[in-house]
Amino acid sequence: PSGRSSAALAAPSPAAPGAASSGRVFIARLPPGLTQDHLMEHFQQFGTILDCYVPLHHATRLPRGFAFLTFANADVAERVIAAQPHTVAGQQVVVDRAEPRKGDEFAGG
């Protein structure tokens, strides 16, 4: 498993460079048992999700405690950030803009 979900995801729409225009958010404080399905179930109520990425620790293959979601519309990402706090699978998580880092990589802001 790559840590990415493509179920029910739409094709990306063209957007200007940058996190705000891309609709990408960083989600932190994920509990150990949280899955991509939990994230999709909670956040799809705000709008179409293009990508869900939950990085795994390379040695343990367990989630590293954070994720990235990319929404089809940057306005949706802003609404998600403004709608905090978010509780996913019984755990309060923190959502922030994903900021570009070293080319195409993104990090929490």
Secondary structure, 3 states (H helix, E strand, C coil): CCCEECCCCCCCCCCCCCHHHHCEEEEECCCCCCCHHHHHHHHCCCCCEEEEECCECCCCCCECCEEEEEECCHHHHHHHHHCCCEEECCEEEEEEEEEEECCCEEEEC
